[in-house]
Amino acid sequence: MVEAISPERFRPFLDACDGDVVVALRLYHWDAEAARALHSPLRDLEVSLRNRAQRQLAGKFGRADWWNLRRAEPNDWGMGDIRAAEERLVRRGGRYAPCDVVAALSFGFWNSLFSKGGAGNYEMKYWNSSLRHAFKGQRREVLHTRLEVMRSLRNRIAHHERISHRRLDEDFRTAVDLMALTAPALAARHEKHSQVPQVLARRESVLSGEEEIAL
């Protein structure tokens, strides 16, 4: 199994378990179980964030493809991301609507709208004029930092990278708290039904062999 995983990929798990291969394999599988559980709140956070931001900006600028307005267009990086998304959509089917572009843009793009935006001056263009009204009581820079933590976790999970070294209880709390700003009903559902707390509570019993790994 170590060869299938690759020694290089397995090394951090082995180091975390003082060289015990059996325990490290249990940690590897528990890490995957935690990633599967966390994928659900991260998915709903990403989708609800982009939809909330899109509604605000489309309302502010009066059109669904607000990025095509000179006064509203993102900085060069953001426009590059949008044009790349449009090109992918053309290759897939030719015609597309603004909602297709919205869905094709990354978590990183939407999170970037809460940054200063460099020469794009996102604080004035997006936050002060529109987004702050959807995130009342939030400081832009704090919101951006917390979203960036979630983006980093989401990318680690998407690329099958280790997450067991993180404070996953805090990550889950952050995801739910942010979701409460974008979609309160979804956040309440995760608060009540999420498997994440149970999976996190299983860690020590899985590593000790008391409980079976879940594949």
Buried (B, 14 or more C-beta within 10 A) or exposed (E): EBEEBEEEBBEBBBEBBEEBEEBBBBBBBBBBBBBBBBBBBBBBBBBBBBBBBBEBBBBBBEBBBBBBEEEBBBBEBBBEBBEEBBEEBEEEEEEBEBEBBBBBBBBBBBBBBBBBBEEBEBBEBBBEBBBBEBBEEBEBEEBBEBBBBBBBBBBBBEEEEBBBEBEBEEBBEBBBEBBBBBBEEBBEBBBEEBBBEEBBEBBEEBBEEEBEBEE
